[in-house]
Amino acid sequence: QVQLVESGGGLVQAGGSLRLSCAASGRTFSSYAMGWFRQAPGKEREFVAAISAISWSGGSTYYADFVKGRFTISRDNAKNTVYLQMNSLKPEDTAVYYCNADQSVRTVRAGLGSWGQGTQVTVSS
């Protein structure tokens, strides 16, 4: 089972940017689909973005409608790391952001894979 550690969260003003990182353990990182979720206070955890395993569809990316055009997911298999570049941040993006890893984008999007501990993102107005 892969272990995940998120980093890069913090406090930023509206309109600003942050880049989150998720470092994964293990030698088979490239075979995992990876994803990001978020959970705001009092709300359920929701899907943000996912990227397929490089070995399958060349790292295809998927986004929730509310982040399209603002967030970009990418991966560096040499570093066992997946990133979430977040631009044009809004106060409603404030949440704990979690990384997820599993065998397919379908199961990642369903939240069935391994989770990290999360990193807090706070966007001030």
BELBEL-V776470 format. One line per field, one symbol per residue. phi: phi as a letter, one per 20 degrees, with the letter a starting at -180 (. if undefined). psi: psi as a letter, one per 40 degrees, with the letter a starting at -180 (. if undefined). A space follows every 10 residues. Layout:
# BELBEL-V776470
phi=???
psi=???
This chain:
# BELBEL-V776470
phi=.fdccebofr dbfgnecbce ccedenedgf eefcbccbce gmcffcfdab cffffdcmmf dbcfgfdgnd dcebbcffdl cdcceddlfc gfefaeddec cafbfffffe meefdeence dcdee
psi=hihhhiieia hiiheaiihi ihhiiiefde ehiiihiihi heiihihdii hiidecfffi iiiideehed ihiiihddef iiihhhifii deehihhiii haeiddddde feaiiaeihh hhhi.
